[in-house]
Amino acid sequence: MKKLILFLVIAFLASCSPLYYAPNAPNVPLFQEKNELSAAAAFSWGDEIKSIQIQTAYAFDSSMAIQVNGMYSIRDENFYGTYLEGAFGLFDNVSKNWVFEGYIGFGAGDIYREYQTPSCSTTSRAEQGFKATFNKIFFQPSIGYTSKDFEFAFTYRLSVLSFTSVSLTDPSNISTSIYSFCNTNNLNDVRDKSHLLSEPAVTLRFGVSRGVKIQTQFGASKVLLSRDYEPKIYANVGLNINLNIKD
């Protein structure tokens, strides 16, 4: 019975590995012309997640832009990590106030999560750490309304998440001679899997002065083609600065 329970625990870690992933908020600059520069800083919180988000973007052409974004997950109970991404995109003015944009990008990060392994431990209960690195490819279209005092956007990001390395931080706590499926190599099976994520989000900005707006975002991350993973929901609030850099 103990071996059966232990096997189910390891199977859960492998099949539901996206639980060890913290979604970042999408960067939605809503550019309308060349030489616009957007920068935002926000505090984000959600399911087991608290993080600081930094978003930057620059329109180097009348219809093309680039992004560099980062996230630092603050240690909260048993989870923390870092993430950095870059993206290239196109934007177009549908009308005077409506903008359509789409970005494709790549990101990489690392995470650490603590948990307990009572069945695998050489003692009755042992603290264990799960450490991993991952990368993410994403496509992110948005439709938004923009004005001097208010901006609104809906974004649907489709991401492919892949773990590149997975390990236990203290394998000495694991009695591998008795329970072979507690071995670190079994956790490494996670890195052979890729996960398709559906990540919709809503962005709201309210003007406080020229070029400066209070930014709020609400979003979720859900593994497609899986019934075992509950969506991770998050919200953040911060400031967004949008400037036009003259030639």
Secondary structure by P-SEA (a helix, b strand, c coil): caaaaaaaaaaaaaaaccccbbbbbbbbccccccbbbbbbbbccccccccbbbbbbbbccccccbbbbbbbbbccccccccccccccccccccccccbbbbbbbbcccccbbbbbbccccccccbbbbbbbbcccccbbbbbbbccccccccbbbbbbbbbbbcbbbbccccccccccccccccccccccccbbbbbbbbbbbbbbbccccccbbbbbbccccccccccccccccbbbbbbbbbbcc
